[in-house]
Amino acid sequence: MKTLTLALIGMLGALICTGCGGKVLVEGPPCEEGLVTCNGQCIDLEVDAENCGACGVACDSGTCSGGECAPKTCPVNENLCNGVCTDINSDPNNCGGCNIVCSSGACDLGTCSLKLVCGMSLFNVAIDGIPISIQQFNTVGVANQWDPSCGPSGEDAGLIFVPPISAEYHIDSLGTSTPTTLEILNQECFVLACAATAPNSFGASMSVYLEGGKPVLLVADTGPAYAVVINIDYAGNCQGCGEYISSGNPAKPLCSGSEFLYNNLVTCICDGACSAQCQTLCQGGDVTKECQGCVADSGAGCGNEFNACGNDF
């Protein structure tokens, strides 16, 4: 009779509790008051992190209190992002905050900024649209990391540019007040294009075909440390200063950096060294021989400005 009584008690322990919504709360032999059976063990559903409030309800935080999971806490210097503790100072998918993704694939001190590519520490510049002019691309305080293939080596800096579409791009550093060499490399560090400072100019310019969506490394080398101006546009949307003055096609605008060279030339001709000889031209008339001679004169005239513009295509 004793054996039968124990068997009946075991059966009662596995019955569905009336008034509990049809959920099985306890299984197996009875437990002490305040405990229930989960997988054959007596459990306190109020505090058990693997069975919090009901059997099989595990707490990601590892803490159960009053039958409810406590919020997950992370170690010092880590934040909870999407249920996972992460270091927002270095996680490129949560850089500086949850779900802030670095297109460079690198996060430094909570900022999408630096990445080592082709042996260079890069500045990650977000390209919001084309054309774009980056006014403070700075080589100040950056060591000489790269030797360009077409010009002198000195202080340099790099940025990652992701072309929006496959197209011919016009890229220049015109407007920079120091001689500059530009070089573009692909992801395998193969040189796609290189342009040294144009004669009688501080900026370099190039046209290069780039595939859409494929990041390239743009290196600017200034010799001494300097703030650089970088201009990027679709080549089909604009023309260089040399093309502009030789084609006489005002319907196609000057590229961003080329405006600098063109304005320098016009200022020299109409308000500078050649203003006396070129009054007729500046007033909308024809070019005189005296004006032509002055514009071509690199000593006393505008020859330097004219050559700088003429070399920009």
Secondary structure, DSSP 8 states (H G I E B T S, - for coil): -HHHHHHHHHHHHTS--TTTTT-----SS--STT-EEETTEEE-TTT-TTSSSSTT---TTS-EETTEE------TT-EEETTEEE-TTT-TTSSSSTT---TTS--BTTBS-EEEETTEEEE-----SSSEEEEEEE-TT-------SSS---EEEEEEE--SSSEEEEEE-TT-SS--EEEEE-TT--EEEEE---TT-S--EEEEEE-TT--EEEEEEEES--EEEEEEEEGGG-B-HHHHHHHT-TTS-B-HHHHHHHHHHHHHHHHSTTTTTTHHHHTT----HHHHHHHH-TTTSSHHHHHHHHT--
